Amino acid sequence: MTTNLPSTSRSLPIALIRAREGVMIPIREMLAKSGITEQQWRVLRVLSEHGPLDSSTLADRSSLLFPSLTRIAQTMRGKGLITQTRDDADRRRQVIAITDAGQRIIDDNVGHAAEIVKGFKDLLGDDDYEQLLDLLARLDPNPQD
């Protein structure tokens, strides 16, 4: 037995994984009714918030690996949730945008998503909720905003 490591009950990586699962359970339930995955939801949320983005920026802001985004985008194009075009100025660059159908998924779920967030805020309290987000942002190797 190694005594230099914290107990698994106090291990940050394990605690983060457990917390992620606790956060994702109600989100997965919401998404199951919409027929999209959590990765597709993230892509739609980012595009809805930021507008059309190049593939690299979208992958980063959606917390996806670029090859995963490529595969996910293909599926989402097939579902009519996004468009993908070449940038006029740089033909190597792909620009991805949300479609009306993709935005409808966001709009149809905004109330439920807000209820989920409210549940987390009720559990933690507004101040602790905001503090948790701030603390987690400090661990982010690629801060967004």
C-alpha positions, 0 to 999 in steps of 0.5 A: 500500500502506498502512503504517499497518495491521498485516499481515493475518497480524497483523490481529485481525479476520482472526485471530478469523475464522480461529480461529472457523472452526478452532473450528467445524469439529468442532462443525459435524461434530457438529451435522450428525449431529444435524440442527441448525444452529450457531445452533440449538445455541447456543439449545438450550445457553443454554436448557438452562443458564439455563432459560426466557428472554424472547426478547431475553435469549435472543437476547443470550445466544445471540449472535443478532440478534433478527430472526434468533432470531425466524426460528430459533425458528419453525423450532425450534418446528416441530421440537419443540425449544422452546416459545414462550409469552406471559408472564402478567405482560407479554403483549408478552413471549415466553418460550422454553423447551427441550422434552424433545426439545431437551434430548435433543439436548444430552444426546446430544451432551454427550460429543462436545462435551466431547471437542471442548473437551478437544481445544482444551484439549490443543492450548492447555493448560488455562491458555492455554485459560482465558486465551484465554476471559478475553481474549475476554471483555474484547472482548465488548461485552455480557458475560453473567456 
